């Protein structure tokens, strides 16, 4: 097994981890639970930019991977 595959396996949730209630479990909520691992977190509001939205991030984040989750 390659080193990158080993790192990937370490980050995955355990097989016996309990599942979070989904959007149809017990209500009409459309919210979903995410569990992620990372280095830093910033909460920002999306600003309008033409026909799209834009979020400005710190310059030291340039070139790094990010994940965006809409929370409201």
C-alpha positions in Angstrom: 0.0 0.0 0.0 1.4 3.4 -1.0 2.0 6.1 1.7 -0.7 8.3 0.2 -3.2 5.5 0.5 -2.2 5.0 4.2 -2.8 8.7 4.9 -6.2 8.5 3.2 -7.3 5.5 5.3 -6.3 7.3 8.5 -8.6 10.2 7.7 -11.7 8.2 7.0 -14.3 7.7 9.7 -14.3 4.3 11.5 -16.6 1.7 10.0 -18.5 1.3 13.3 -19.1 5.1 13.6 -22.8 5.9 14.2 -24.6 7.6 11.4 -25.9 11.1 11.8 -29.6 11.5 11.2 -30.2 12.3 7.6 -32.6 15.0 6.1 -35.6 12.6 6.3 -34.9 11.2 9.8 -37.6 12.5 12.1 -38.4 15.8 10.6 -38.6 18.1 7.6 -35.1 19.6 8.2 -32.9 19.7 5.1 -29.7 20.1 7.2 -26.9 17.5 7.0 -24.1 16.9 9.5 -20.5 17.0 8.1 -17.4 16.0 10.0 -14.2 17.2 8.4 -10.6 17.5 9.4 -8.5 20.5 8.6 -5.9 23.0 9.6 -7.8 26.3 10.1 -11.4 27.5 9.9 -12.8 30.9 9.0 -16.5 31.9 8.9 -17.3 34.5 6.3 -20.3 35.9 4.5 -20.4 35.5 0.7 -20.4 38.8 -1.2 -22.0 39.4 -4.6 -19.6 39.4 -7.6 -21.2 39.7 -11.0 -23.5 36.6 -11.5 -21.7 34.7 -8.8 -20.5 34.9 -5.2 -17.1 35.5 -3.7 -15.3 34.8 -0.5 -11.9 36.4 0.2 -9.4 34.2 2.1 -6.1 35.0 3.7 -3.1 35.3 1.2 -1.3 32.5 2.9 -4.1 30.1 1.9 -3.3 30.6 -1.8 -2.4 27.3 -3.4 -4.0 25.2 -0.6 -7.2 23.1 -0.9 -10.3 24.3 0.9 -13.9 23.0 1.4 -16.9 25.3 1.4 -20.0 24.4 3.3 -23.1 26.6 3.2 -24.5 26.8 6.8 -27.7 28.9 6.3 
